[in-house]
Amino acid sequence: MSKILIRGAQVLGGEPQHVLIDGETIAEVGPAIEAGDATVIEAAGKILLPGLVDLHTHLREPGREDSETVLTGTRAAAVGGYTAVHAMANTFPVADTAGVVEQVWRLGRESGYCDVQPVGAVTVGLEGKQLAELGAMHDSAAGVKVFSDDGKCVDDAVIMRRALEYVKAFDGVIAQHAQEPRLTEGAQMNEGVVSAELGLAGWPAVAEESIIARDVLLAAHVGSRVHICHLSTAGSVEIIRWAKSKGWDVTAEVTPHHLLLTDELVRSYNPVYKVNPPLRTEADVLALREALADGTIDCVATDHAPHPHEDKDCEWGAAAMGMVGLETALSVVQQTMVDTGLLDWAGVADRMSFRPAVIGRLAGHGRPVSPGEPANLTLVDPAYRGAVDPAGFASRSRNTPYEGRELPGRVTHTFLRGRATVVDGKLA
């Protein structure tokens, strides 16, 4: 590999520095580095971050390659500034065996655009009745550390307890999709004023909060790690804050769309806004932003959920739930957190790289921008402003809620172990 000199970038938003990449690692960081035979990237005014890490990505392969593949999904991740993603288990077949998680892991290695860390299912077939091969998936080549039935809740308390106890043996974590199924039967959107006015079946906040309350208590009881997926309500924030005050090993994530969008958008009946958990109220959005800022919520995770056109271009009740998010996540975080003064760029690096890598126990990612560290890096132009055009997405699907919306910031370069995967905003 040739040497690359990134000249004049603001590392984590600080003073301008030069960063020299030599092979797969960062060789030097400082105010004055000679280029020599290095390829030079002029980065004045740009922010240099560690490569982003997503704890919650749906790559759909195997089984739903009409929505996304590991290749197209990792291309989308690279465009969004990600160097590692965790691929959720709700594929066909379900990633509940060592064989399936190894297949996904190997597809990620072949794609070359970012590292793919498979997430194993907690239960066989995501059916919530019998524990999956947790130990075998951990011992496989994929080295699974995160387990989730995401898309479904592990609603049986005994099964959840057993899973938490099992993963303690290898420092694993259960990532819970908090949704009490009996309280959300037929639910179409957030339960509240808007659902009442529209006559759509409501999805109450307590359906999320009751599961979170149970699971933080279970995690404390057995001394294990639990991670809460896509937190969406102010009440959930308070439960997580309380659990952390007890010193329990509890972490949580929030999606970009829950930091920006509200249930008022459902008045359009546009199924692009149909998502699980649903868009909540303005009060919830503000509570989530404050919790991400103060560290109660540990990280941002995209819940990138691609769907083919026919699954979204239909009446609201028949539409699939989910939004693509890898290519717009950083822009949404800049708008909601940086431009509002709630986080600086060092805080963004913490919430979108450092902390998710620690939660996922992902070696080589979420590392400082320092000599000797892997050259997993993202260069961002924060001054950029542009309307979102899904026609240009690297993802195979186009179900973005931001079409036509102007968002700030653009990833200009992404480096995976010193190799450029994105150059000037385009796939390398």
C-alpha positions in Angstrom: 0.0 0.0 0.0 1.2 3.5 -0.7 1.4 6.2 1.9 -1.4 8.7 2.3 -1.0 12.2 3.9 -4.3 13.8 5.1 -3.2 17.4 5.4 -4.8 20.0 7.7 -7.8 18.0 9.0 -9.4 18.9 12.4 -8.9 15.6 14.3 -12.1 15.0 16.3 -12.9 18.7 15.6 -9.7 20.0 17.3 -6.8 22.0 15.9 -5.7 21.2 12.3 -3.2 18.3 12.0 -1.6 16.3 9.4 -2.1 12.5 9.6 0.2 10.1 7.7 -1.1 6.7 6.9 1.5 4.0 6.0 0.0 0.7 5.0 -2.7 -0.4 7.4 -1.8 1.9 10.3 -1.5 5.5 11.3 2.2 6.3 11.2 2.3 9.9 12.4 0.0 12.8 13.6 1.3 16.3 13.9 1.2 19.9 12.7 4.1 19.5 10.2 4.7 16.2 8.3 6.5 16.0 5.0 4.6 14.3 2.3 7.5 12.6 0.7 6.1 10.0 -1.7 2.7 10.0 -0.1 -0.6 10.7 -1.9 -1.8 14.0 -0.4 -5.4 14.7 0.5 -6.1 18.4 1.3 -8.4 18.4 4.2 -8.6 22.0 5.5 -11.9 22.7 7.1 -12.8 19.0 7.3 -13.2 16.8 10.4 -11.3 13.6 10.8 -13.0 10.9 12.9 -12.3 7.3 13.6 -14.2 5.0 11.3 -17.8 4.8 12.4 -19.2 1.6 14.0 -22.8 0.5 13.7 -24.2 -1.8 16.3 -27.5 -2.4 14.4 -27.5 -3.0 10.6 -29.9 -5.2 8.6 -27.9 -6.6 5.6 -30.8 -9.0 4.6 -28.4 -11.7 3.2 -29.1 -14.6 3.2 -32.6 -14.7 2.0 -33.8 -11.2 1.2 -31.2 -10.1 -1.4 -34.0 -8.2 -3.2 -33.7 -5.7 -0.3 -30.0 -5.7 0.3 -26.9 -7.8 0.2 -23.8 -7.8 2.3 -22.0 -6.2 -0.7 -24.5 -3.4 -1.3 -25.0 -2.9 2.4 -21.3 -2.5 3.2 -21.0 -0.1 0.2 -23.7 2.0 1.8 -21.9 1.8 5.1 -18.6 3.0 3.6 -20.4 5.9 1.9 -21.8 6.8 5.3 -18.4 6.7 7.0 -18.6 3.3 8.6 -15.7 0.9 8.8 -17.6 -1.8 10.8 -21.2 -2.9 11.1 -23.0 -5.5 13.1 -25.3 -7.5 10.9 -28.6 -8.5 12.6 -29.8 -12.0 12.7 -33.3 -11.8 11.2 -32.2 -13.3 7.8 -33.6 -16.3 6.0 -32.4 -18.7 7.3 -32.1 -17.0 10.7 -28.5 -16.5 11.9 -29.0 -18.9 14.8 -26.2 -21.4 14.0 -22.5 -21.2 13.6 -22.9 -22.0 9.9 -25.0 -19.0 9.1 -23.0 -16.4 11.1 -19.8 -17.7 9.4 -21.5 -17.3 6.0 -22.3 -13.7 6.7 -18.8 -13.0 8.2 -17.1 -14.5 5.1 -19.4 -12.4 2.8 -18.3 -9.4 4.7 -14.6 -10.2 4.3 -15.2 -10.7 0.5 -17.0 -7.4 0.1 -14.0 -5.4 1.4 -15.9 -2.2 2.0 -16.2 -2.5 5.8 -15.9 -5.2 8.5 -19.0 -7.2 9.1 -19.6 -8.6 12.6 -22.6 -11.0 12.6 -25.1 -10.7 15.4 -26.4 -14.1 16.5 -30.0 -14.9 17.3 -30.9 -15.4 20.9 -33.5 -18.0 20.2 -34.0 -20.7 17.5 -35.7 -19.1 14.5 -36.4 -15.9 16.5 -39.4 -17.8 18.0 -38.6 -17.0 21.6 -38.9 -20.6 22.8 -35.5 -22.2 22.8 -32.0 -20.7 23.1 -30.0 -20.8 19.9 -26.4 -22.1 19.6 -24.9 -19.1 21.5 -21.7 -20.9 22.5 -21.2 -22.4 19.0 -21.7 -19.0 17.3 -19.2 -17.4 19.7 -16.6 -20.1 19.1 -17.1 -20.0 15.3 -14.8 -18.0 12.9 -17.3 -15.1 13.3 -16.5 -14.8 17.0 -20.0 -13.6 17.8 -20.3 -11.4 21.0 -23.7 -9.7 20.4 -27.0 -11.7 20.3 -30.4 -10.3 19.4 -33.8 -11.4 18.2 -34.2 -7.9 16.8 -37.4 -7.6 14.9 -38.9 -9.6 17.8 -38.7 -9.2 21.5 -37.4 -11.9 23.8 -40.6 -11.6 25.8 -40.3 -14.8 27.9 -38.5 -13.7 31.2 -37.1 -17.2 31.8 -35.6 -17.4 28.3 -34.1 -13.9 28.7 -32.6 -14.8 32.1 -31.0 -18.0 30.6 -29.6 -16.0 27.7 -28.1 -13.4 30.0 -26.6 -16.1 32.2 -25.2 -18.0 29.2 -23.3 -15.1 27.5 -21.6 -14.2 30.8 -19.1 -17.1 30.1 -17.6 -15.3 27.2 -18.4 -11.6 27.9 -21.2 -11.5 25.4 -24.2 -9.1 25.5 -27.9 -9.6 24.8 -29.3 -6.8 22.6 -33.0 -6.5 23.3 -35.7 -5.3 21.0 -38.0 -4.0 23.7 -41.6 -4.5 22.6 -44.2 -6.2 24.8 -46.0 -8.2 22.0 -49.4 -8.3 23.7 -49.4 -4.5 24.1 -48.6 -3.9 20.4 -50.9 -6.3 18.6 -51.9 -4.6 15.4 -50.1 -1.4 16.3 -49.4 1.0 13.5 -47.9 4.1 15.1 -47.1 5.7 18.4 -50.1 5.7 20.7 -51.1 9.4 21.4 -52.9 12.4 20.1 -52.0 11.8 16.4 -53.0 8.1 16.5 -56.3 9.0 18.0 -57.0 11.6 15.4 -56.0 9.4 12.5 -57.8 6.3 13.9 -54.7 4.1 13.7 -54.0 1.5 16.3 -51.5 2.9 18.8 -48.2 1.5 20.0 -47.9 2.7 23.7 -44.6 3.8 25.2 -45.2 1.4 28.1 -44.8 -1.5 25.7 -41.1 -0.6 25.4 -40.6 0.7 28.9 -42.0 -2.4 30.6 -39.6 -4.7 28.8 -36.6 -2.4 29.5 -37.5 -2.3 33.2 -37.7 -6.1 33.4 -34.5 -6.7 31.5 -32.3 -4.2 33.5 -33.5 -5.9 36.6 -32.7 -9.4 35.2 -29.2 -8.2 34.0 -28.5 -6.9 37.5 -29.8 -10.1 39.1 -27.5 -12.4 37.1 -24.6 -9.9 36.7 -24.6 -9.9 32.9 -24.6 -7.3 30.1 -27.8 -6.1 28.4 -28.0 -3.6 25.6 -31.3 -1.9 24.6 -31.8 -1.5 20.9 -33.4 1.7 19.4 -34.6 3.4 22.5 -37.5 5.7 21.6 -39.3 7.2 24.6 -38.6 9.7 27.4 -39.7 7.0 29.9 -37.2 4.5 28.6 -34.4 7.1 29.1 -35.4 7.5 32.8 -35.2 3.7 33.3 -31.8 3.5 31.7 -30.6 6.5 33.8 -31.8 4.8 36.9 -30.2 1.4 36.0 -26.9 3.1 35.4 -27.1 5.0 38.7 -27.1 1.5 40.3 -23.9 0.6 38.5 -25.5 -2.1 36.5 -24.0 -3.1 33.1 -26.6 -1.6 30.9 -26.1 0.2 27.6 -28.5 1.7 25.1 -28.7 3.0 21.5 -30.8 5.6 19.7 -31.4 5.8 16.0 -30.9 8.9 13.9 -34.5 9.0 12.9 -35.7 9.0 16.5 -33.4 12.0 17.1 -35.1 14.0 14.3 -38.5 12.8 13.2 -41.9 12.8 15.1 -45.2 11.0 14.8 -46.7 14.2 13.3 -45.2 13.0 10.0 -47.6 10.1 10.0 -50.4 12.5 9.1 -49.2 12.2 5.5 -49.9 8.5 5.6 -46.6 8.0 3.7 -45.4 4.5 4.6 -41.8 5.7 4.5 -42.4 6.9 8.1 -43.6 3.5 9.3 -40.9 2.1 11.5 -40.4 -0.2 14.6 -40.4 1.3 17.2 -42.6 4.0 15.8 -41.7 7.7 15.5 -42.6 9.3 18.8 -43.5 12.8 20.1 -41.5 16.0 20.0 -41.0 15.6 23.8 -39.6 12.1 23.3 -37.2 13.4 20.6 -35.9 16.2 22.9 -35.4 13.7 25.8 -33.5 11.3 23.5 -31.2 14.1 22.4 -30.4 15.2 25.9 -29.8 11.6 27.0 -27.4 11.0 24.1 -25.6 14.3 25.0 -25.2 13.4 28.7 -24.2 9.8 28.1 -27.3 8.1 29.4 -27.8 6.7 25.9 -24.4 5.3 24.9 -24.4 5.4 21.1 -26.1 6.0 17.8 -27.1 2.9 15.8 -28.8 3.2 12.4 -31.2 0.2 12.5 -30.6 0.4 8.7 -33.7 -1.6 7.5 -33.9 -1.8 3.7 -37.1 -2.9 1.9 -37.9 -3.3 -1.8 -40.1 -0.7 -3.4 -43.2 -2.8 -3.4 -43.0 -3.3 0.4 -43.2 0.4 1.0 -45.2 1.8 -2.0 -48.5 0.6 -0.7 -51.2 1.5 1.8 -50.0 2.3 5.3 -51.5 -0.8 7.0 -49.8 -3.2 4.5 -46.4 -1.5 4.4 -43.3 -3.0 6.0 -41.7 -1.3 9.0 -38.2 0.2 8.6 -36.0 2.9 7.0 -32.5 2.8 5.4 -30.1 4.9 7.4 -26.4 4.1 6.8 -25.8 6.9 4.3 -27.5 9.7 6.2 -26.8 8.8 9.8 -23.8 11.2 10.3 -25.7 14.1 8.7 -28.7 13.6 10.9 -26.4 13.5 14.0 -24.7 16.7 12.8 -28.0 18.4 12.4 -29.6 17.3 15.7 -26.6 17.1 18.0 -23.6 19.1 16.7 -25.4 22.1 15.0 -27.6 22.4 18.1 -24.5 22.5 20.4 -25.4 19.3 22.3 -22.3 17.4 21.2 -19.0 18.4 19.7 -17.2 16.3 17.2 -15.2 14.5 19.9 -18.6 13.5 21.3 -19.7 12.3 17.9 -16.6 10.1 17.7 -17.4 8.7 21.2 -21.1 7.9 20.4 -20.6 6.7 16.8 -17.3 4.9 17.0 -15.6 4.4 20.5 -18.6 3.3 22.5 -20.3 1.0 20.0 -16.9 -0.7 19.4 -16.6 -1.3 23.2 -20.2 -2.6 23.5 -19.6 -5.0 20.6 -16.1 -5.9 21.9 -14.9 -5.1 18.4 -11.1 -5.1 18.2 -9.4 -2.7 15.8 -12.3 -0.2 15.6 -13.3 2.7 17.8 -9.6 3.5 18.3 -7.9 6.9 18.8 -6.5 8.7 15.8 -2.9 8.1 17.0 0.3 6.6 15.7 0.3 2.9 15.7 -3.5 2.6 15.5 -5.3 0.9 12.6 -6.1 3.4 9.9 -9.8 3.1 10.1 -10.8 6.7 9.4 -13.6 9.0 8.2 -13.1 12.5 6.7 -16.2 14.7 6.9 -17.0 18.1 5.3 -19.3 19.7 7.9 -19.9 22.8 5.7 -21.7 20.8 3.0 -25.4 21.2 2.6 -27.4 19.2 0.1 -30.8 17.6 -0.5 -31.0 13.8 0.0 -31.4 12.0 -3.3 -32.0 8.3 -2.8 -31.4 7.6 -6.5 -27.7 8.0 -5.8 -27.7 5.6 -2.8 -25.2 2.7 -2.7 -27.9 0.7 -0.8 -30.1 -1.5 -2.9 -33.2 0.0 -1.3 -34.5 3.6 -1.3 -36.9 3.7 1.7 -35.4 6.8 3.2 -37.6 9.3 5.2 -35.2 12.2 4.1 -35.8 12.3 0.4 -35.6 15.9 -0.7 -34.7 17.1 2.8 -31.6 19.2 3.1 -29.1 17.7 5.5 -25.7 19.1 6.6 -22.3 17.4 6.2 -20.9 14.8 3.8 -18.4 12.0 4.2 -15.7 12.7 1.6 -13.3 9.9 2.4 -13.5 6.6 4.3 -10.4 4.4 5.0 -10.5 0.8 6.0 -7.1 -0.2 7.4 -5.4 2.4 5.2 -7.3 1.5 2.0 -9.6 4.2 0.7 -13.2 2.8 0.3 -14.7 6.2 -0.5 -12.9 9.1 -2.3 -14.5 12.5 -2.8 -17.8 11.1 -1.7 -17.8 8.3 -4.2 -17.1 4.6 -3.8 -13.4 3.8 -4.5 
